[in-house]
Amino acid sequence: MPLISIIVPVYNIKEYIERCVGTIRQQTYRNLEIILVDDGSNDGTEKILDELAGKDERIRVFHKENGGSSTARNLGLVKSTGDYIAFADSDDFLEPDMIELLYEGIRKYGVKCAQIGRDERDEKDNALPDICIPPEKEELISSRDFLKELLMHRGDCSFCTKLIERSIFFQNDPDPKYAGTEKKPSPEIYPKNVDYSFFPVGKLNEDFHILIKILPRIGDIISLPGHKYHVFYRIGSNSRKESRDQFSRVYADCVENAFLAQDIVKERYPGDKELEKTAFRFAAFQRIEYLLHIPIGMMDKKGAAAGGPGSSYPDIVRWIRKNWGRAVVNPFLTAKNKLYLTLFAIAPKGVRKLHRKIRKID
């Protein structure tokens, strides 16, 4: 049985890390390398990790300065030795047969990637509504169709629900634009002269960002039924609450992902009109979400310019006004989407004020 590396980025999560690691240790697939990357914890989590390593020889612990989840994942990738790679977040937990099912899917269909369903659980272990609905039976999906599902907000971009052949991360891409990261990890863990496809540093929604880049080299993906990965929804968690800074980062990054998606469709799927319209739908939808969540006080000439070019408030409004005609005839945008785009093209701040009053969102 091939060795599978499971990478867990960890930061100040002492209340839940033992549960997470415990569900990995209990996997029915036994040939595992469990890589725990401590991203500068200072609440005692770092000591718990070392204690866990003493209980299971499959566990390897690496301590580093705080740099964010992507840097921890990237270090884990460099240190991993498995034939296949999986990820888990440190407050989540897995069903005991998850990894076995994923590997059997890969082996059965001869593919490089398998995914399985996930759900969200609250602090009382109640299941929350599905974000992504898993198939009722095994479903083989081409990378092209998987990309379409992602652009329609139906697909699952999380790496925590997937098992992927190691070579996908460790190979040169024929197009340098889609190889490596915008900001590489430190030189001591990032050997020179190799273009790895790693997680972008300093970005939110990084799973989507890297997944759409590597989809063409993954090929077909086998999607499996059932909920085997459980996302733990903690009230007050940094990843669940939205500050003004968090707004400017996450929604600006989502708009940047829309630019990336359109570029990928244009360059890697030339002439695919359906995918082109789907990518445009994604770009419009991301901008609607941006304007529905931006604090009204940031709706000015400097508004939320935390992202790259084209992701500030004035840029968003200009894009909507320029592309309104194209949007209203797009078959993948709903009537509600088109109404929002029309209203935002006319009076964005007025619409946002009305939306705040109705939804009681600032």
Secondary structure as UniProt FT lines:
FT   STRAND          4..10
FT   TURN            14..16
FT   HELIX           17..25
FT   STRAND          32..39
FT   HELIX           45..53
FT   TURN            54..55
FT   TURN            57..58
FT   STRAND          59..64
FT   HELIX           69..79
FT   STRAND          84..87
FT   TURN            90..91
FT   STRAND          93..94
FT   TURN            96..97
FT   HELIX           98..109
FT   STRAND          113..121
FT   TURN            123..124
FT   STRAND          139..141
FT   HELIX           143..151
FT   TURN            152..153
FT   HELIX           159..161
FT   STRAND          162..165
FT   HELIX           166..168
FT   HELIX           176..178
FT   HELIX           187..189
FT   TURN            192..193
FT   TURN            201..202
FT   HELIX           206..218
FT   STRAND          221..232
FT   TURN            235..236
FT   TURN            238..240
FT   HELIX           244..268
FT   TURN            270..271
FT   HELIX           273..293
FT   HELIX           296..298
FT   TURN            301..304
FT   TURN            309..310
FT   HELIX           313..328
FT   TURN            331..332
FT   HELIX           335..346
FT   HELIX           348..359
//
